Amino acid sequence: MTLRRSLVTLSLLSACGSAGFAQAPASLAKTAPTANAPAANAPATAAAADTLRLQYANGIVAVAEDKIITVADVMHEIGPLLPQLKETAKNEKDYYEQLERLQDNAIQDLIDRVLIIKEFRKDEKRHIPESYVDNEVQNDLDERFEGDRSKFLAYLRSQGKTQRDYRKDKEEEIIYGYMRQQQRKSQSVVSPVKIETFYNENKDRFYREDEVHLRMIQLTRTDTDTDETLKEQATLIMTRLKNGEKFDDLAKEYSRGANRSKGGDWGWMQRSSFRPEFADAAFNLKKGEASTPIVLPEGCYILFADDRHYAGIQPLDEVRDQIERILVTQMTQASQERWLERLRRNGYVKHY
């Protein structure tokens, strides 16, 4: 661990009260986030920023091209995440390690943002229309500041920014999003050969258990119902079903279950999701079959298999779209990393 990273993380830990981990690690599970958590964390965030400034000359973390990245920039990125980080950390060591990664990722992201915007501006033909920036500023004014211009101006004063600075920030946000999107688009096509190769090399990932797309009619037992009266109702339903009526229509008419309005549809279910009384009956059904009535103390049930999946490796045609999404994600990540590495090699970056 470098001296710089150690000092940053130790400063954050000190400001955010990590000592509580050593005293009572179990209390993590008892601390729930509240609606005013960001406000409650504000003093700790401010203290962390003040402490961090002592570790850097003039509070500078890095310089990328002509952009100075400050402690305040890093805290702006990670500050809102600190309460959740403290909530989910298993212990002090885990918190320390996560905080260090969070800090380093934030610094790298801020550097990459500068390099990406520089790449956009290298092409003099590319520009962001003023109307786009106007719309973003107005959206912020309406949503973030509730349409109150005085709040907006007060925020600018608190940040030491002018309206021109704010517009520039919004323009750079648009540029950053555009450049990222263009990179993703460049990796949107996957060849059938790559899909088939991935399937053959990763078949275990596409194993599925027995599943049934279940519909159910539930006849709730009343004080006057006996097993016989419930069976009579179920027999009437089964007769109508055999005569060609649709199960979902009968469910809407007869069922008293929670999914009555959906035609008794419970969606795809695995054996582990079923009560023991239903599991064998459900998984003995073929597609389009209904079970014999199942009478239990609370009522009578008729199960219907809208569709069936049997245990085993799913065929390629059923998972082709899923594999394509996986490969697009992998290709996009690899492409973006190569792109960023090139920008980093060709850009000026100095860490403090």
Buried (B, 14 or more C-beta within 10 A) or exposed (E): EEEBBEBBBBBBBBBBEBEBBEEEBEEBEEEEEEEEBBEEBEEBBEBBBBBBBEBBEEBBBBBBEEBBBBBBBBBBBBBEBBBEBBBEBEEBEBBBEBBBEBBBEBBBEBBBBBBBBBBBEEEEEEEBEEEBBEEBBEEBBEEEBEEEEEEBEEBBEEEEBEEEEBBEBBBBBBBBEBBBEEBBEEBEEBEEEBBEEBBEEEEEBBEBEBBBBBBBBBBEBEEEBEEEBBBBBBEEBBEBBEEEEEBBEBBBEBBEBEBBEBBBBBEBBBBEBBEEEBBEBBBEBEEEEBBEBBBEEEBBBBBBBBEBBEEEBBEBEEBBEBBBEBBBEEBBEEBBEEBBEEBBEEBEBEBB
